[in-house]
Amino acid sequence: MLCYIEKNLFMDRKIKTCKKHIYNDPSTILFSKKIIYIGNSIDIISYEIIISQILCFKLLQNSRNINLFLNFSNTSKDLLEEIYTINLYCLLNSSNLDISAVNLGLVKGIFSILLLSASRKKRFGCRNSQIALYSLKENSWITQNNNSLDKFWINETFSNNYLFMQFFVKTNLKNKQIHNLFERNIFLNALDSIKFGFNLIL
């Protein structure tokens, strides 16, 4: 009996130590504020970090609302960046987590998600998502990229407005589908999208 009690006390101490470590971890502090933050473009390392954060968040938190901040620098040499992004989106959806904000420095990853969702005839986005798109003109620090498409993206005429146009043309979105996005509080923001007749908030 005494041995059994000692083992239980030992396990209790171990569990308390683990919990203390988890709750003092910087990631957990961010979770308490419902924030998952990655400041760099998505590569294999940051991809695995985000996945672990999402899974940990799901285990430790009761609330399903999170703030997810991603910064796609578009300078990543990892050719699988779009795949990582799509996988993360699918994981968030399968985990039933609602994203309240997604901030993308550039739009390479997010349009992969948009086009993938549209090609599968699925409505894009988690409920209450807000996608903030920044014009490439604001990212003049980008210099050279080997990828020819990236070079096009640097050009002022091949900015967010073109990508918006491509999205709407390729997906053949109808007014009803656009309304569905708005109805679910999903917003696509780009200052120069208005050149093509789109409102700042769709």
ZATI-68642 format. One record per residue (C-alpha): residue in three letters; residue number from 1; z negated, y negated, x. Coordinates in nm, 3 decimals. Layout:
N
<rest:ALA&nr:NUM&z:Z&y:Y&x:X>
...
***
This chain:
202
<rest:MET&nr:1&z:0.000&y:0.000&x:0.000>
<rest:LEU&nr:2&z:-0.095&y:-0.237&x:0.280>
<rest:CYS&nr:3&z:0.230&y:-0.155&x:0.462>
<rest:TYR&nr:4&z:0.427&y:-0.229&x:0.145>
<rest:ILE&nr:5&z:0.257&y:-0.568&x:0.104>
<rest:GLU&nr:6&z:0.322&y:-0.655&x:0.470>
<rest:LYS&nr:7&z:0.690&y:-0.571&x:0.432>
<rest:ASN&nr:8&z:0.713&y:-0.786&x:0.120>
<rest:LEU&nr:9&z:0.544&y:-1.077&x:0.296>
<rest:PHE&nr:10&z:0.781&y:-1.037&x:0.590>
<rest:MET&nr:11&z:1.084&y:-1.042&x:0.358>
<rest:ASP&nr:12&z:0.948&y:-1.343&x:0.170>
<rest:ARG&nr:13&z:0.912&y:-1.534&x:0.497>
<rest:LYS&nr:14&z:1.266&y:-1.441&x:0.598>
<rest:ILE&nr:15&z:1.406&y:-1.550&x:0.262>
<rest:LYS&nr:16&z:1.217&y:-1.881&x:0.277>
<rest:THR&nr:17&z:1.348&y:-1.940&x:0.630>
<rest:CYS&nr:18&z:1.705&y:-1.870&x:0.518>
<rest:LYS&nr:19&z:1.670&y:-2.095&x:0.215>
<rest:LYS&nr:20&z:1.524&y:-2.372&x:0.431>
<rest:HIS&nr:21&z:1.816&y:-2.341&x:0.671>
<rest:ILE&nr:22&z:2.070&y:-2.342&x:0.387>
<rest:TYR&nr:23&z:1.921&y:-2.641&x:0.206>
<rest:ASN&nr:24&z:1.887&y:-2.843&x:0.529>
<rest:ASP&nr:25&z:2.243&y:-2.772&x:0.632>
<rest:PRO&nr:26&z:2.471&y:-3.082&x:0.624>
<rest:SER&nr:27&z:2.717&y:-2.900&x:0.398>
<rest:THR&nr:28&z:2.441&y:-2.827&x:0.148>
<rest:ILE&nr:29&z:2.336&y:-3.192&x:0.151>
<rest:LEU&nr:30&z:2.693&y:-3.279&x:0.061>
<rest:PHE&nr:31&z:2.687&y:-3.013&x:-0.211>
<rest:SER&nr:32&z:2.377&y:-3.173&x:-0.359>
<rest:LYS&nr:33&z:2.588&y:-3.485&x:-0.403>
<rest:LYS&nr:34&z:2.872&y:-3.269&x:-0.535>
<rest:ILE&nr:35&z:3.094&y:-3.358&x:-0.240>
<rest:ILE&nr:36&z:3.319&y:-3.140&x:-0.030>
<rest:TYR&nr:37&z:3.473&y:-3.344&x:0.249>
<rest:ILE&nr:38&z:3.736&y:-3.261&x:0.508>
<rest:GLY&nr:39&z:3.858&y:-3.555&x:0.712>
<rest:ASN&nr:40&z:4.147&y:-3.391&x:0.893>
<rest:SER&nr:41&z:4.470&y:-3.229&x:0.787>
<rest:ILE&nr:42&z:4.441&y:-2.873&x:0.666>
<rest:ASP&nr:43&z:4.469&y:-2.620&x:0.945>
<rest:ILE&nr:44&z:4.331&y:-2.267&x:0.965>
<rest:ILE&nr:45&z:3.987&y:-2.391&x:1.077>
<rest:SER&nr:46&z:3.936&y:-2.658&x:0.812>
<rest:TYR&nr:47&z:4.090&y:-2.422&x:0.555>
<rest:GLU&nr:48&z:3.822&y:-2.161&x:0.623>
<rest:ILE&nr:49&z:3.552&y:-2.428&x:0.622>
<rest:ILE&nr:50&z:3.655&y:-2.552&x:0.278>
<rest:ILE&nr:51&z:3.671&y:-2.198&x:0.139>
<rest:SER&nr:52&z:3.320&y:-2.125&x:0.266>
<rest:GLN&nr:53&z:3.198&y:-2.455&x:0.116>
<rest:ILE&nr:54&z:3.352&y:-2.380&x:-0.222>
<rest:LEU&nr:55&z:3.207&y:-2.029&x:-0.233>
<rest:CYS&nr:56&z:2.868&y:-2.152&x:-0.115>
<rest:PHE&nr:57&z:2.876&y:-2.433&x:-0.370>
<rest:LYS&nr:58&z:2.953&y:-2.185&x:-0.646>
<rest:LEU&nr:59&z:2.655&y:-1.970&x:-0.545>
<rest:LEU&nr:60&z:2.401&y:-2.250&x:-0.502>
<rest:GLN&nr:61&z:2.491&y:-2.495&x:-0.777>
<rest:ASN&nr:62&z:2.481&y:-2.472&x:-1.153>
<rest:SER&nr:63&z:2.704&y:-2.773&x:-1.210>
<rest:ARG&nr:64&z:3.079&y:-2.721&x:-1.196>
<rest:ASN&nr:65&z:3.174&y:-3.079&x:-1.116>
<rest:ILE&nr:66&z:3.254&y:-3.156&x:-0.755>
<rest:ASN&nr:67&z:3.414&y:-3.433&x:-0.554>
<rest:LEU&nr:68&z:3.676&y:-3.299&x:-0.317>
<rest:PHE&nr:69&z:3.805&y:-3.538&x:-0.052>
<rest:LEU&nr:70&z:4.099&y:-3.420&x:0.156>
<rest:ASN&nr:71&z:4.293&y:-3.626&x:0.405>
<rest:PHE&nr:72&z:4.640&y:-3.497&x:0.484>
<rest:SER&nr:73&z:4.747&y:-3.677&x:0.799>
<rest:ASN&nr:74&z:5.090&y:-3.512&x:0.791>
<rest:THR&nr:75&z:5.070&y:-3.479&x:1.168>
<rest:SER&nr:76&z:4.942&y:-3.125&x:1.158>
<rest:LYS&nr:77&z:5.144&y:-2.883&x:1.368>
<rest:ASP&nr:78&z:5.034&y:-2.596&x:1.147>
<rest:LEU&nr:79&z:5.337&y:-2.491&x:0.942>
<rest:LEU&nr:80&z:5.114&y:-2.319&x:0.686>
<rest:GLU&nr:81&z:4.948&y:-2.640&x:0.567>
<rest:GLU&nr:82&z:5.115&y:-2.620&x:0.226>
<rest:ILE&nr:83&z:5.007&y:-2.257&x:0.182>
<rest:TYR&nr:84&z:4.648&y:-2.345&x:0.270>
<rest:THR&nr:85&z:4.657&y:-2.625&x:0.014>
<rest:ILE&nr:86&z:4.795&y:-2.403&x:-0.261>
<rest:ASN&nr:87&z:4.539&y:-2.131&x:-0.187>
<rest:LEU&nr:88&z:4.257&y:-2.385&x:-0.207>
<rest:TYR&nr:89&z:4.385&y:-2.511&x:-0.541>
<rest:CYS&nr:90&z:4.402&y:-2.154&x:-0.677>
<rest:LEU&nr:91&z:4.050&y:-2.084&x:-0.551>
<rest:LEU&nr:92&z:3.914&y:-2.395&x:-0.721>
<rest:ASN&nr:93&z:4.081&y:-2.298&x:-1.046>
<rest:SER&nr:94&z:3.962&y:-1.937&x:-1.030>
<rest:SER&nr:95&z:3.609&y:-2.061&x:-0.958>
<rest:ASN&nr:96&z:3.623&y:-2.279&x:-1.270>
<rest:LEU&nr:97&z:3.528&y:-2.584&x:-1.066>
<rest:ASP&nr:98&z:3.634&y:-2.921&x:-1.201>
<rest:ILE&nr:99&z:3.758&y:-3.167&x:-0.942>
<rest:SER&nr:100&z:3.667&y:-3.526&x:-1.015>
<rest:ALA&nr:101&z:3.864&y:-3.678&x:-0.728>
<rest:VAL&nr:102&z:4.117&y:-3.570&x:-0.471>
<rest:ASN&nr:103&z:4.215&y:-3.828&x:-0.212>
<rest:LEU&nr:104&z:4.518&y:-3.747&x:-0.004>
<rest:GLY&nr:105&z:4.631&y:-3.966&x:0.283>
<rest:LEU&nr:106&z:4.984&y:-3.837&x:0.246>
<rest:VAL&nr:107&z:5.140&y:-3.624&x:-0.020>
<rest:LYS&nr:108&z:5.285&y:-3.325&x:0.164>
<rest:GLY&nr:109&z:5.023&y:-3.081&x:0.039>
<rest:ILE&nr:110&z:4.977&y:-3.209&x:-0.313>
<rest:PHE&nr:111&z:5.345&y:-3.195&x:-0.402>
<rest:SER&nr:112&z:5.354&y:-2.834&x:-0.289>
<rest:ILE&nr:113&z:5.089&y:-2.772&x:-0.553>
<rest:LEU&nr:114&z:5.270&y:-2.976&x:-0.815>
<rest:LEU&nr:115&z:5.599&y:-2.799&x:-0.765>
<rest:LEU&nr:116&z:5.436&y:-2.456&x:-0.750>
<rest:SER&nr:117&z:5.249&y:-2.519&x:-1.076>
<rest:ALA&nr:118&z:5.562&y:-2.646&x:-1.247>
<rest:SER&nr:119&z:5.779&y:-2.357&x:-1.131>
<rest:ARG&nr:120&z:5.527&y:-2.117&x:-1.281>
<rest:LYS&nr:121&z:5.523&y:-2.321&x:-1.601>
<rest:LYS&nr:122&z:5.155&y:-2.396&x:-1.562>
<rest:ARG&nr:123&z:4.995&y:-2.729&x:-1.630>
<rest:PHE&nr:124&z:4.884&y:-2.882&x:-1.305>
<rest:GLY&nr:125&z:4.536&y:-2.979&x:-1.213>
<rest:CYS&nr:126&z:4.177&y:-2.910&x:-1.297>
<rest:ARG&nr:127&z:4.024&y:-3.113&x:-1.576>
<rest:ASN&nr:128&z:3.932&y:-3.471&x:-1.484>
<rest:SER&nr:129&z:4.133&y:-3.462&x:-1.163>
<rest:GLN&nr:130&z:4.247&y:-3.786&x:-1.011>
<rest:ILE&nr:131&z:4.511&y:-3.769&x:-0.741>
<rest:ALA&nr:132&z:4.527&y:-4.084&x:-0.528>
<rest:LEU&nr:133&z:4.853&y:-4.115&x:-0.337>
<rest:TYR&nr:134&z:4.888&y:-4.364&x:-0.054>
<rest:SER&nr:135&z:5.222&y:-4.516&x:0.033>
<rest:LEU&nr:136&z:5.370&y:-4.418&x:0.366>
<rest:LYS&nr:137&z:5.418&y:-4.787&x:0.438>
<rest:GLU&nr:138&z:5.042&y:-4.806&x:0.477>
<rest:ASN&nr:139&z:5.053&y:-4.538&x:0.745>
<rest:SER&nr:140&z:5.264&y:-4.714&x:1.007>
<rest:TRP&nr:141&z:5.063&y:-4.544&x:1.283>
<rest:ILE&nr:142&z:5.275&y:-4.233&x:1.233>
<rest:THR&nr:143&z:5.521&y:-4.218&x:1.520>
<rest:GLN&nr:144&z:5.735&y:-3.914&x:1.583>
<rest:ASN&nr:145&z:5.761&y:-3.581&x:1.408>
<rest:ASN&nr:146&z:5.990&y:-3.297&x:1.497>
<rest:ASN&nr:147&z:6.046&y:-3.206&x:1.135>
<rest:SER&nr:148&z:6.350&y:-3.390&x:0.996>
<rest:LEU&nr:149&z:6.191&y:-3.416&x:0.649>
<rest:ASP&nr:150&z:5.885&y:-3.580&x:0.802>
<rest:LYS&nr:151&z:6.116&y:-3.834&x:0.966>
<rest:PHE&nr:152&z:6.266&y:-3.906&x:0.626>
<rest:TRP&nr:153&z:5.918&y:-3.954&x:0.483>
<rest:ILE&nr:154&z:5.845&y:-4.220&x:0.743>
<rest:ASN&nr:155&z:6.142&y:-4.422&x:0.618>
<rest:GLU&nr:156&z:6.045&y:-4.680&x:0.357>
<rest:THR&nr:157&z:6.314&y:-4.564&x:0.116>
<rest:PHE&nr:158&z:6.184&y:-4.209&x:0.129>
<rest:SER&nr:159&z:5.832&y:-4.289&x:0.021>
<rest:ASN&nr:160&z:5.608&y:-4.184&x:-0.266>
<rest:ASN&nr:161&z:5.854&y:-4.322&x:-0.519>
<rest:TYR&nr:162&z:6.114&y:-4.070&x:-0.407>
<rest:LEU&nr:163&z:5.864&y:-3.785&x:-0.419>
<rest:PHE&nr:164&z:5.757&y:-3.885&x:-0.767>
<rest:MET&nr:165&z:6.118&y:-3.890&x:-0.874>
<rest:GLN&nr:166&z:6.180&y:-3.546&x:-0.721>
<rest:PHE&nr:167&z:5.876&y:-3.407&x:-0.898>
<rest:PHE&nr:168&z:5.982&y:-3.529&x:-1.240>
<rest:VAL&nr:169&z:6.347&y:-3.434&x:-1.191>
<rest:LYS&nr:170&z:6.284&y:-3.086&x:-1.049>
<rest:THR&nr:171&z:6.017&y:-2.997&x:-1.301>
<rest:ASN&nr:172&z:6.204&y:-3.141&x:-1.602>
<rest:LEU&nr:173&z:5.879&y:-3.272&x:-1.743>
<rest:LYS&nr:174&z:5.905&y:-3.381&x:-2.104>
<rest:ASN&nr:175&z:5.701&y:-3.653&x:-2.267>
<rest:LYS&nr:176&z:5.475&y:-3.389&x:-2.422>
<rest:GLN&nr:177&z:5.398&y:-3.236&x:-2.083>
<rest:ILE&nr:178&z:5.327&y:-3.576&x:-1.930>
<rest:HIS&nr:179&z:5.096&y:-3.645&x:-2.224>
<rest:ASN&nr:180&z:4.919&y:-3.316&x:-2.153>
<rest:LEU&nr:181&z:4.836&y:-3.442&x:-1.804>
<rest:PHE&nr:182&z:4.705&y:-3.769&x:-1.942>
<rest:GLU&nr:183&z:4.514&y:-3.586&x:-2.215>
<rest:ARG&nr:184&z:4.329&y:-3.386&x:-1.952>
<rest:ASN&nr:185&z:4.244&y:-3.704&x:-1.760>
<rest:ILE&nr:186&z:4.473&y:-3.613&x:-1.472>
<rest:PHE&nr:187&z:4.620&y:-3.919&x:-1.308>
<rest:LEU&nr:188&z:4.892&y:-3.957&x:-1.049>
<rest:ASN&nr:189&z:4.865&y:-4.293&x:-0.877>
<rest:ALA&nr:190&z:5.120&y:-4.456&x:-0.648>
<rest:LEU&nr:191&z:5.182&y:-4.828&x:-0.625>
<rest:ASP&nr:192&z:5.552&y:-4.794&x:-0.552>
<rest:SER&nr:193&z:5.616&y:-4.536&x:-0.826>
<rest:ILE&nr:194&z:5.668&y:-4.821&x:-1.072>
<rest:LYS&nr:195&z:6.006&y:-4.887&x:-0.905>
<rest:PHE&nr:196&z:6.131&y:-4.581&x:-1.090>
<rest:GLY&nr:197&z:5.985&y:-4.692&x:-1.420>
<rest:PHE&nr:198&z:5.665&y:-4.487&x:-1.401>
<rest:ASN&nr:199&z:5.336&y:-4.648&x:-1.489>
<rest:LEU&nr:200&z:5.071&y:-4.674&x:-1.221>
<rest:ILE&nr:201&z:4.866&y:-4.425&x:-1.419>
<rest:LEU&nr:202&z:5.058&y:-4.153&x:-1.603>
***
